[in-house]
Structures are given as C-alpha cells and as structure tokens.
C-alpha cells in the first residue's frame, strides 16, 4: 500500500518546492490585488479640451 488515496509517495523536496510555489503565488496575487485599480476609476471619460480645440 502506498498511503492516502493510492497516490504515489511524494518526496520531501517536492513537498517543499510545492509549498514554496504556493507561497510565491499567494504573494504575487496579494501584490497584484494591492496594485489593482478599481473599475470605477478606470472607466470615467475625461474630455481632453486640447484635442477638442483642434477639431473645430
């Protein structure tokens, strides 16, 4: 018998690498969330009067 759920045994090094990858993924997601700009702030149309002057 192999152990839990008939899954192959995973070496300690692979377990550590998987944990490090998961931690890095969480850090990246947390950083991206902190840098995220809410949609409400990105969809406001602000007229550029300089551009409009050139169109007359």
N, C-alpha and C positions, 0 to 999 in steps of 0.2 A: 504494500500500500504506500501511496505517495504522501498522503496527508489530506488537507482540506479540499473537498470537492474534486479529487482526482486531478488537480492541477500539478504540473511539474514543479519540482522544488526550484526556488529562485535563490541565487547566491546572495550573500550579504552585500557584496559590491554592487550588484544590480539593484538591490533594495535601496542602498544609499544613493545611487545615481537617480533612481526614480523619485526619491524624496527630494533631492536637490533640484531636479527638473520641475517638480510640482511647486516647490518654494519659489523658484525663479519665475514660473508662470504667474503665481499669485502676486509677486512683486511688480511684474510688468503690468498686470491688469489693474492693480491699485494705482500705479503711476499714471496709466492711461486714464483712469477714472478721475484722478485729481486734475489732469490737464484738459479734461473734456469741457467743451463749451456748450452750454445748453442750447437746444434748437431754437428756443425763443429769441436768443441773442444773435443767431446767425441768419435768420430769415427776414429781418427788418430791412425794408427798402429805404435807403437814404439817397435822396436825389443829389446828384452832383451838378451844382449850378454852373460850374465851369464848362461842363460838357453841354448843358442845355443852352448856354450863351452861344456856343459855336454852331448850334443847329439853326439859329434864326436867320 
